[in-house]
Amino acid sequence: MKYEIKIDPSCQEPKVVIYTAEMTEDISVLVKKLLEESPTVISGVKDGKMEILDPNELIRIYANTGKVVAVTKQGSYQLRMRLYEIEERLNKNAFVRISNSEIINLKKAKTFDLSLTGTISIKLNDGTTSYVSRRYVPKIKKILGV
């Protein structure tokens, strides 16, 4: 995709124009991103105190018995959002959903073990091991270039 930015001091409000041969899913996603103004802050509770979490420090986010937990080097935090809401706030290039109940930070993954039949085992920087569900295996293989 090509883009062009023109600086015009007389421009009162930014304006985006998209030239395309046809409406595609990529264009629809781009328009949606331009229109959304959702917050990007993720907060979690640990020891009764709420903290703003740095997305770069997140190792994994998972749902367990109705609770959503974010894991960082500093420990685990309980989140008050649903997994899909958190996924919307995270960088799509760094975070990937590996099952219906877990999202991982690709930058915090050490190794991917593809030797298991039908699934992938992921060793994370904090020493935990997560497993890609069969439904998400093709997506992870595409990301890894396999």
N, C-alpha and C positions, 0 to 999 in steps of 0.2 A: 504494500500500500504506500502510495506517495502522499506527502503532505507539504503544504506551503504556508508560511506565516508571513503576513505583510504588516509592517508597523506603519500606522497612519495616525499622526497626532490629532487629526480632526475627528477621529472615530470616538463617539461618545460611549458606546457599549460594544463589547466583543461580539462578533458575528461569525458563525461557522457555516460554510457552504461545502456540501459534499457533491462531487461530480462522480457519477457511476453509471454504468451501462444498464444495470438492473439492481433491484433491491435484493440484497443477500442477507444471510444470517449475520455475517460479520458487520455489515452496515447497520443492521438493527441493533446489535450489541453496542456498537460505537455510539449510536444515537442515544440509547438507554443510558450509557455511562455519562454522556454529556449532560443529560437532563437530571440525573440523580445527584442529590446533595446529601447522601447519607453520611452519618458520622463514621469516622474511622477509628475511634477510640474503643479499646477493649479493656474492661475493668473486671477485676476478680477479687474475691474475698478470701483472706488467709488470716487465721487467728483473730477473727472478728473485725478486721480492718479491711477496708476496700482500697485497692491500689490500681493505678493505671498500669497496664502491662505493655511493654515494648514488644511489638510483633516480631522484631528480629531476635528476641530472646526466647520466644515460644518454641518448644521442641515438638509438642503434640497437644492436640485438643481431642478429648474423647467424651462420649456419653456413657454413663454407667448407672444403672438403676434409677433413671429419671433425672440424674444430675449431670451437668456438663462441667468437666474439669480441664483446666489448662495446666500443662507442666512446663516449668522453666528450670534453669539451674538453681534458682532460689527456692524451689519447692512447687507444691501444687496449689492451685487457686480454684475455688468454685466460682463458676460464671452464672450469671442470671439471664443468659440468652440461650436460645436454641442453637444447635450446631449449624443449621443452614444460615442463620443470621450472622454468626461469626464468620462463616465461609465467605459471605458477601463483603465483609469488611477487610478480609485478608488479601494480600498480593497474590494474584493468580499464578505468577511466575515462581513464587517461592513456596506456596502451600498447595497441597493436593489432598483430595479426599481419597482414602484407601479402602474405606468400607462405609456402610451406612452410619456407623457410630464413631468414626475416627478420621481426623485430618492430621497430616504431619507436615513439618517444615522440611522441605527437601534439602535445605542447607545444613540441617542438623542430622542428616542420615549418613551413617558411616559406610554400611555395605548393604547390598541387595543380593539375596540368595535366591536364584531362580531354579535351583536344583529340585525343589519340591514340586511334585506334579500338581498342576492346576492352581497354584498360588505362589506368592512371593513373600519371603521373609525379609524384614527390614530391621537392621541393627541401628539404633539411634545413638547419638553422642552421650546420652545419659546412661547407657548400658541396657536400656529396655529393648525388647524385641517386639515388633508389631507385624501383623500379617495382612497382606492385601487380600480382600475377598475376591472370589472368582469373577464377580461382576466388574471389578475395577482393574483386573489384571491387564486387559488390552490397553487401557488408558496409561497405566504405569509403564508398560513395555514401550509404548509410543514415546513417552517422555524420555525414557532411557535410550531410545534409538535402537531397540532390540527387535 
